């Protein structure tokens, strides 16, 4: 199984080949493993998105706002002065992959996909959802979860190394921490806690009554094991039953054929 770096290298090679063969507007970031950054073309084409998904994103103002988040590497001097890199322009973006799949239709019309997720069909996905997880001081957490569909919260990962770490004081600020988790199982004697995003997503599910799903690549078994380690620390069976794991490969098996071919070519996601 490839590491995060090896998967990034594979995706860079795939996307660079695609960009050069199809003459798609693109640049490369600096670094040991350069990422491919795609640009918006005047013909309405964007190399990081399936054409149907991209058209639907542009037609929905809430979805289109996701395209405006600036990439952290955009400050470097670019030969195209008018082009500022955005996060979803990057070939390695898990958010772009998520939107390629869930924006292919304007609502969730694929009943097989809806059934796999455990939600009703004909719902419209919401990206960058803020669940407002309660804190001990009476305020709420303002961080985002990648997607909400009905009563399902989704965290998406692709080439990310981990789920972020957080100091103990950041974890301890959540109001429902001890009610949701076996604290000692979660901490295991550490002062810096791994899997912060998964802990936060589980707390969001508890606070809102929703389910929480991790979407990740089957080629990243360590991320899957990290999720199971968080699930093992959850106290109640009722909440554990609302926690899910799905892989991109499982989702691909129920997608329309044109989208399957796109995911296979661009991401190497095969079902």
Secondary structure, 3 states (H helix, E strand, C coil): CCCHHHHHHHHHHHHHHHHHHHCCCEEECCCCCCCEEECECCCCCECCCCHHHHHHHHHCHHHHHHHHCECCCCCCCCCCCCCCCEHHHECCCHHHHHHHHHCCCCCCCCHHHHHHHCCCCCCCCEEEECCCCEECCCCECCCCEEEEECCEEEEECCCCCCCCCEEHHHHHCECCHHHHECHHHHHCCCCEECCHHHHHHHHHHHHHCCEEEEEECCCCHHHHHHHHHHHHCECCHHHHCCEEEEEHHHHHCCCCHHHHHHHHHHHCCCC
